[in-house]
Amino acid sequence: MREYLPYTRAVVTLDEDGTRLDTSFRTPYLSVRALGGENGRPFLSLSSREAQVVISTTGGGPVSERDVILARQIAEASARYLADCERLHTEQSTNPHQADKSEQGRAA
């Protein structure tokens, strides 16, 4: 049986096309906060001890229509993530060996 340890992964890539930052939070030790909306500039922060991602309005300026669209996309993706986590947790609680079998199948 595989042991699943929490981790945060951050990779910075520098090449001729520019800089790219990839961050993966794979830990229950994640903080998610919404800040600053009362001051006219909202922030969404996802952070662990190792890394932080902050999302705010375009250019740090007033809230644009595109900012509202992005906020809706984040909310919709979060709702899908929640539904998938709840469904899989229920399935795995009902049949705990199923998670190990499906993981073995992927490794083959």
Secondary structure, DSSP 4 states (H G I P E B T S, - for coil): ------EEEEEEEEETTEEEEEEEEESS--EEEEE-GGGT--EEEEE-SS-EEEEESGGGSSPPHHHHHHHHHHHHHHHHHHHHHHHHHHHHHH-HHHHHHHHHHHH-
